[in-house]
Amino acid sequence: MKFSTYLEKIAGVSIYPVVSLIMFFAFFAIVTLWIYSIDKNDIERLENLPLEDTKK
């Protein structure tokens, strides 16, 4: 049997693709809004984190 035949037997399975699409779109919309609203100083601080010597 194919995998899709197992999914057809589950009641209400058609809602999962819609929910996952909404979650996917919402995540990237929130990240995009965060990127455009972040302060330039915070971006510079995050850019330099790998270069900082934290061992003292």
MOPAC internal coordinates of N, CA, C and O (Angstrom, degrees):
PM7 1SCF
backbone

  N    0.0000 0     0.00 0     0.00 0    0    0    0
  C    1.4511 1     0.00 0     0.00 0    1    0    0
  C    1.5239 1   110.48 1     0.00 0    2    1    0
  O    1.2310 1   121.74 1   -31.91 1    3    2    1
  N    1.2840 1   114.28 1   148.09 1    3    2    1
  C    1.4590 1   119.66 1   177.50 1    5    3    2
  C    1.5210 1   109.91 1   -80.90 1    6    5    3
  O    1.2310 1   121.44 1   -22.67 1    7    6    5
  N    1.3067 1   114.85 1   157.33 1    7    6    5
  C    1.4644 1   121.15 1  -179.98 1    9    7    6
  C    1.5265 1   111.15 1   -62.60 1   10    9    7
  O    1.2310 1   120.32 1   145.03 1   11   10    9
  N    1.3262 1   117.00 1   -34.97 1   11   10    9
  C    1.4646 1   120.14 1  -177.31 1   13   11   10
  C    1.5225 1   112.03 1   -66.03 1   14   13   11
  O    1.2310 1   119.70 1   153.51 1   15   14   13
  N    1.3189 1   118.17 1   -26.49 1   15   14   13
  C    1.4672 1   119.17 1   178.34 1   17   15   14
  C    1.5161 1   111.06 1   -69.81 1   18   17   15
  O    1.2310 1   119.97 1   148.74 1   19   18   17
  N    1.3227 1   117.66 1   -31.26 1   19   18   17
  C    1.4595 1   119.79 1   175.90 1   21   19   18
  C    1.5221 1   110.85 1   -67.59 1   22   21   19
  O    1.2310 1   120.65 1   141.25 1   23   22   21
  N    1.3245 1   116.36 1   -38.75 1   23   22   21
  C    1.4635 1   120.07 1  -179.83 1   25   23   22
  C    1.5239 1   111.88 1   -68.35 1   26   25   23
  O    1.2310 1   119.91 1   148.38 1   27   26   25
  N    1.3095 1   117.77 1   -31.62 1   27   26   25
  C    1.4574 1   120.81 1   179.91 1   29   27   26
  C    1.5200 1   111.93 1   -66.32 1   30   29   27
  O    1.2310 1   120.11 1   156.29 1   31   30   29
  N    1.3135 1   117.40 1   -23.71 1   31   30   29
  C    1.4595 1   121.51 1  -178.48 1   33   31   30
  C    1.5269 1   112.65 1   -81.23 1   34   33   31
  O    1.2310 1   119.73 1   164.90 1   35   34   33
  N    1.3193 1   118.12 1   -15.10 1   35   34   33
  C    1.4620 1   121.87 1  -178.61 1   37   35   34
  C    1.5270 1   108.81 1   -84.00 1   38   37   35
  O    1.2310 1   120.88 1   -52.14 1   39   38   37
  N    1.3245 1   115.92 1   127.86 1   39   38   37
  C    1.4727 1   120.54 1  -179.82 1   41   39   38
  C    1.5250 1   109.84 1   -73.54 1   42   41   39
  O    1.2310 1   120.18 1   -48.88 1   43   42   41
  N    1.3128 1   117.26 1   131.12 1   43   42   41
  C    1.4580 1   122.74 1   176.39 1   45   43   42
  C    1.5125 1   114.38 1    76.13 1   46   45   43
  O    1.2310 1   119.81 1  -160.38 1   47   46   45
  N    1.3203 1   117.97 1    19.62 1   47   46   45
  C    1.4625 1   120.28 1  -177.91 1   49   47   46
  C    1.5252 1   111.76 1   -71.65 1   50   49   47
  O    1.2310 1   119.40 1   162.62 1   51   50   49
  N    1.2937 1   118.75 1   -17.38 1   51   50   49
  C    1.4638 1   121.02 1  -176.91 1   53   51   50
  C    1.5261 1   112.65 1   -70.86 1   54   53   51
  O    1.2310 1   119.47 1   166.07 1   55   54   53
  N    1.3303 1   118.61 1   -13.93 1   55   54   53
  C    1.4561 1   120.73 1  -179.63 1   57   55   54
  C    1.5317 1   111.72 1   -79.56 1   58   57   55
  O    1.2310 1   119.59 1   156.06 1   59   58   57
  N    1.3244 1   118.38 1   -23.94 1   59   58   57
  C    1.4697 1   121.20 1  -176.41 1   61   59   58
  C    1.5210 1   113.88 1   -62.74 1   62   61   59
  O    1.2310 1   118.11 1   137.27 1   63   62   61
  N    1.3153 1   121.21 1   -42.73 1   63   62   61
  C    1.4714 1   118.82 1   176.65 1   65   63   62
  C    1.5245 1   113.10 1   -62.90 1   66   65   63
  O    1.2310 1   120.52 1   144.59 1   67   66   65
  N    1.3240 1   116.60 1   -35.41 1   67   66   65
  C    1.4621 1   119.98 1   179.58 1   69   67   66
  C    1.5193 1   110.24 1   -68.29 1   70   69   67
  O    1.2310 1   120.45 1   135.73 1   71   70   69
  N    1.3246 1   116.75 1   -44.27 1   71   70   69
  C    1.4633 1   121.12 1   179.95 1   73   71   70
  C    1.5259 1   110.39 1   -64.10 1   74   73   71
  O    1.2310 1   120.02 1   137.57 1   75   74   73
  N    1.3201 1   117.56 1   -42.43 1   75   74   73
  C    1.4669 1   119.68 1  -179.55 1   77   75   74
  C    1.5301 1   111.11 1   -67.40 1   78   77   75
  O    1.2310 1   119.41 1   143.78 1   79   78   77
  N    1.3177 1   118.73 1   -36.22 1   79   78   77
  C    1.4595 1   121.19 1   176.38 1   81   79   78
  C    1.5164 1   111.25 1   -64.93 1   82   81   79
  O    1.2310 1   120.18 1   138.08 1   83   82   81
  N    1.3193 1   117.27 1   -41.92 1   83   82   81
  C    1.4639 1   120.96 1   178.57 1   85   83   82
  C    1.5210 1   110.55 1   -64.55 1   86   85   83
  O    1.2310 1   120.23 1   137.23 1   87   86   85
  N    1.3306 1   117.16 1   -42.77 1   87   86   85
  C    1.4657 1   120.40 1   178.87 1   89   87   86
  C    1.5257 1   110.91 1   -64.66 1   90   89   87
  O    1.2310 1   119.96 1   138.96 1   91   90   89
  N    1.3208 1   117.68 1   -41.04 1   91   90   89
  C    1.4630 1   122.66 1   178.82 1   93   91   90
  C    1.5257 1   110.33 1   -62.22 1   94   93   91
  O    1.2310 1   120.08 1   132.25 1   95   94   93
  N    1.3208 1   117.45 1   -47.75 1   95   94   93
  C    1.4540 1   121.54 1  -179.68 1   97   95   94
  C    1.5270 1   111.08 1   -66.00 1   98   97   95
  O    1.2310 1   119.93 1   138.29 1   99   98   97
  N    1.3244 1   117.73 1   -41.71 1   99   98   97
  C    1.4629 1   121.44 1  -179.16 1  101   99   98
  C    1.5227 1   110.97 1   -63.51 1  102  101   99
  O    1.2310 1   120.10 1   138.22 1  103  102  101
  N    1.3277 1   117.41 1   -41.78 1  103  102  101
  C    1.4633 1   120.75 1   179.56 1  105  103  102
  C    1.5217 1   111.03 1   -60.05 1  106  105  103
  O    1.2310 1   119.97 1   130.69 1  107  106  105
  N    1.3205 1   117.66 1   -49.31 1  107  106  105
  C    1.4580 1   119.86 1  -177.82 1  109  107  106
  C    1.5228 1   112.26 1   -72.23 1  110  109  107
  O    1.2310 1   119.75 1   151.65 1  111  110  109
  N    1.3136 1   118.08 1   -28.35 1  111  110  109
  C    1.4617 1   119.90 1   174.77 1  113  111  110
  C    1.5267 1   110.24 1   -67.96 1  114  113  111
  O    1.2310 1   120.48 1   138.41 1  115  114  113
  N    1.3322 1   116.69 1   -41.59 1  115  114  113
  C    1.4628 1   120.38 1   179.04 1  117  115  114
  C    1.5237 1   110.95 1   -66.53 1  118  117  115
  O    1.2310 1   120.00 1   138.02 1  119  118  117
  N    1.3191 1   117.61 1   -41.98 1  119  118  117
  C    1.4682 1   120.89 1   178.56 1  121  119  118
  C    1.5276 1   110.33 1   -64.33 1  122  121  119
  O    1.2310 1   120.09 1   139.31 1  123  122  121
  N    1.3219 1   117.43 1   -40.69 1  123  122  121
  C    1.4649 1   120.71 1   178.73 1  125  123  122
  C    1.5250 1   110.94 1   -63.78 1  126  125  123
  O    1.2310 1   120.16 1   136.39 1  127  126  125
  N    1.3171 1   117.31 1   -43.61 1  127  126  125
  C    1.4678 1   120.54 1   177.38 1  129  127  126
  C    1.5165 1   110.91 1   -63.64 1  130  129  127
  O    1.2310 1   120.02 1   140.77 1  131  130  129
  N    1.3293 1   117.57 1   -39.23 1  131  130  129
  C    1.4611 1   121.01 1   179.30 1  133  131  130
  C    1.5256 1   110.63 1   -64.71 1  134  133  131
  O    1.2310 1   120.17 1   139.39 1  135  134  133
  N    1.3154 1   117.29 1   -40.61 1  135  134  133
  C    1.4644 1   120.97 1  -179.37 1  137  135  134
  C    1.5221 1   110.82 1   -63.06 1  138  137  135
  O    1.2310 1   120.34 1   138.01 1  139  138  137
  N    1.3217 1   116.96 1   -41.99 1  139  138  137
  C    1.4603 1   119.32 1  -178.48 1  141  139  138
  C    1.5263 1   113.02 1   -76.49 1  142  141  139
  O    1.2310 1   119.88 1   162.49 1  143  142  141
  N    1.3289 1   117.84 1   -17.51 1  143  142  141
  C    1.4601 1   119.64 1  -178.06 1  145  143  142
  C    1.5205 1   113.48 1  -102.14 1  146  145  143
  O    1.2310 1   119.50 1   174.20 1  147  146  145
  N    1.3252 1   118.56 1    -5.80 1  147  146  145
  C    1.4644 1   120.78 1  -177.36 1  149  147  146
  C    1.5305 1   109.98 1   -74.16 1  150  149  147
  O    1.2310 1   121.38 1   -33.02 1  151  150  149
  N    1.3150 1   114.96 1   146.98 1  151  150  149
  C    1.4534 1   121.91 1  -178.79 1  153  151  150
  C    1.5331 1   110.09 1   -73.50 1  154  153  151
  O    1.2310 1   120.48 1   -34.86 1  155  154  153
  N    1.3218 1   116.69 1   145.14 1  155  154  153
  C    1.4771 1   121.61 1  -179.02 1  157  155  154
  C    1.5329 1   111.37 1   -61.69 1  158  157  155
  O    1.2310 1   120.08 1   145.03 1  159  158  157
  N    1.3209 1   117.46 1   -34.97 1  159  158  157
  C    1.4696 1   120.24 1   179.02 1  161  159  158
  C    1.5253 1   110.76 1   -65.09 1  162  161  159
  O    1.2310 1   120.29 1   142.14 1  163  162  161
  N    1.3132 1   117.05 1   -37.86 1  163  162  161
  C    1.4641 1   120.44 1   177.61 1  165  163  162
  C    1.5236 1   110.94 1   -65.61 1  166  165  163
  O    1.2310 1   120.37 1   142.29 1  167  166  165
  N    1.3139 1   116.91 1   -37.71 1  167  166  165
  C    1.4639 1   120.76 1   178.59 1  169  167  166
  C    1.5262 1   110.13 1   -64.58 1  170  169  167
  O    1.2310 1   120.24 1   136.25 1  171  170  169
  N    1.3204 1   117.14 1   -43.75 1  171  170  169
  C    1.4661 1   120.61 1   178.69 1  173  171  170
  C    1.5222 1   111.25 1   -64.13 1  174  173  171
  O    1.2310 1   120.25 1   141.17 1  175  174  173
  N    1.3294 1   117.12 1   -38.83 1  175  174  173
  C    1.4629 1   120.74 1   178.38 1  177  175  174
  C    1.5266 1   110.60 1   -64.44 1  178  177  175
  O    1.2310 1   120.17 1   137.71 1  179  178  177
  N    1.3311 1   117.27 1   -42.29 1  179  178  177
  C    1.4564 1   121.16 1   178.96 1  181  179  178
  C    1.5283 1   111.78 1   -68.67 1  182  181  179
  O    1.2310 1   120.39 1   145.87 1  183  182  181
  N    1.3181 1   116.87 1   -34.13 1  183  182  181
  C    1.4625 1   120.24 1   177.95 1  185  183  182
  C    1.5196 1   111.77 1   -64.74 1  186  185  183
  O    1.2310 1   120.31 1   144.99 1  187  186  185
  N    1.3175 1   117.02 1   -35.01 1  187  186  185
  C    1.4586 1   121.44 1  -174.98 1  189  187  186
  C    1.5215 1   113.24 1   -90.21 1  190  189  187
  O    1.2310 1   118.99 1   175.59 1  191  190  189
  N    1.3013 1   119.53 1    -4.41 1  191  190  189
  C    1.4589 1   121.05 1  -178.75 1  193  191  190
  C    1.5286 1   113.52 1   -57.37 1  194  193  191
  O    1.2310 1   118.48 1   134.75 1  195  194  193
  N    1.3150 1   120.51 1   -45.25 1  195  194  193
  C    1.4635 1   118.49 1   179.93 1  197  195  194
  C    1.5220 1   113.99 1   -66.90 1  198  197  195
  O    1.2310 1   120.38 1   159.37 1  199  198  197
  N    1.3197 1   116.88 1   -20.63 1  199  198  197
  C    1.4568 1   120.73 1  -176.50 1  201  199  198
  C    1.5257 1   113.68 1   -91.17 1  202  201  199
  O    1.2310 1   119.99 1   165.75 1  203  202  201
  N    1.3247 1   117.63 1   -14.25 1  203  202  201
  C    1.4598 1   121.46 1  -177.74 1  205  203  202
  C    1.5207 1   110.15 1   -74.19 1  206  205  203
  O    1.2310 1   121.42 1   -37.71 1  207  206  205
  N    1.3166 1   114.88 1   142.29 1  207  206  205
  C    1.4522 1   121.33 1   175.72 1  209  207  206
  C    1.5141 1   108.66 1   -94.28 1  210  209  207
  O    1.2310 1   120.31 1   -75.70 1  211  210  209
  N    1.3205 1   117.02 1   104.30 1  211  210  209
  C    1.4589 1   120.33 1  -176.79 1  213  211  210
  C    1.5213 1   112.57 1   -92.70 1  214  213  211
  O    1.2310 1   119.73 1   171.69 1  215  214  213
  N    1.3280 1   118.11 1    -8.31 1  215  214  213
  C    1.4648 1   121.01 1   178.61 1  217  215  214
  C    1.5190 1   108.99 1   -80.92 1  218  217  215
  O    1.2310 1   120.89 1   -58.87 1  219  218  217
  N    1.3151 1   115.91 1   121.13 1  219  218  217
  C    1.4644 1   119.96 1  -178.85 1  221  219  218
  C    1.4915 1   110.07 1  -129.32 1  222  221  219
  O    1.2310 1   120.10 1   180.00 1  223  222  221

